[in-house]
């Protein structure tokens, strides 16, 4: 193969807009902390929040096989954990399970579900029930959603680590290696108090919570469970995942191709999800700022398990919205 042909083949495997965006994201984070922080602290905190939110979106993009065909290279490009909380490998594992559309919103099988089964909800203390109800309002999701998600995720992963899950342990060891880079940079290059750095970390998560707030709802039809928000000034920060149905139906398509794909078949997309769409996130805020969009209890899981039969989730239940169940051992082989 000639040099020109080789370059063409390599170029075809690499999505350069995403590569450049990754470089810009980490460069912005570094410049905001190492330079801007010393001259304009509030501006630096705002820019750090945006960079952390964008890096979360880039982790999502990499989990779907972007910007290269190498999963290892994709991980190296996005795994520096400036958002502190989520190991890339844990995010990837849980998120790809979420893409089983026939299980979307199921609190036992969908790791990103915000619903609870009735009998699980009834076991919760009253204060937690209230928090989960507030978390289903848009303002509540922005203010307390990250805290609920983080606590639930850490508790669930701690149980998995205690149970000896090797994949989870490897993911956290990789994450700790990344934190060994990020934390000294924050403390010594940025010269920022670590407690203060947690402010843009939390705000970055809250910005992503705007996108995830209404991404999915219960519907008898799997395609009716996923939203389309047609326009948003935050679309770039979300890497166009406001067009969430398009992403779910075409999860290997790069972020920058989603808007054109939506425009070409707009009527078809809206018919596909039974019109579950909003023109903007402001329209969602107007309707659900202080009103729950969804019940906490899953509409299809309002009955208790049959008497005399132990309920067992179909997979190990891990829920990024918090307080999943403990690991479930494998079923014994049948005689």
Phi, psi and omega in degrees: 000132180289168182299315181297318179294322179296317178299319180297318180295317179296316181300323180293339181269346186246128177269093189296325176304322180288319177301313180296324179292323176298314178299317180295322181296307180292326176295319177297316178301314182293317181293320180297319182279318187276335184243298188297326181306326184279348183243328183213081187304316181295319177297322179295317180296321178295316181292323175298319179299315180295318180296320180293320177296317180295321179297325175298317177295324179290325173300318177299316180298315181295327181296340179261016174092026178241156000266006179233176177275356180262115178297323179296315179295319178301318178297315180299326183289329188239357192276354176297114195275070179292341175272358171069317199280312196250119172299137183303315184294326176291317178301314182298313181300312182291320184291321179293329173295325179299334184280009169281090191301330180291346178250006181305135179080347179295119185293347178262330185251340180257109183295346182252015180285141174257005177274163172231147169290148185304313185290332174287320180296321182293340179278349185279150175293158185300321182294326179285323175301319179295317178299317180294326176293316176297326181294343178267009166261157185290320177293318178298318180298322180291320187276316185243351182304312179299321180296315179297315181296316182296313181298314180298318180296316181295319179297314182295317180291328176298321177295319179294321177296317179295330179279357176086025179291112186289323180296319178294320179297316178298319180299318181288327176295319176297319180296318179296325176297320177293320178296331177294342174268313187293313186297314176298325177298316180296315186284322190250323177280316178281331188055047182247135173302136185297324180298327180287327177297334178294340178294306176295331175300313181291317180296323177299317177295322179295324177295319177295330179295336174299317180291315187282348186307313186238021184302326185222145174222160178288135172210148177298328178266127180305321181292337179279002184267354190238132190276161164234120169254112196290322184221145176194138171294346179268003185302320180295317179298326180272001184052044174065018177282003166297332174273063198288327178297319180300318179296318182292326179280336182226065190290346180265001180279136180295151186304323186282353177264348186296316182301318180294320178297324178291314182298322182296331186227036188307309182299322180293319179297316183291327175289325183298321182257024176059033176075018178284085183212156173228146180293323182209168173288337176294325176295320175297317180298319180299321183277329191227025179303312182235017181235135181296130176282321182232152171290156176289321181281129180297128183301334181264001181232053182260003178252147177286160175301155180299139179303140177083359179238129180284132177281137179222119177301157182287332176226172174299124186276117175228131187227119183290348175273002168114145167059053173285174180277171180288164179303142179255125180294157179296148177294139176292148178297145180282146180294000000 
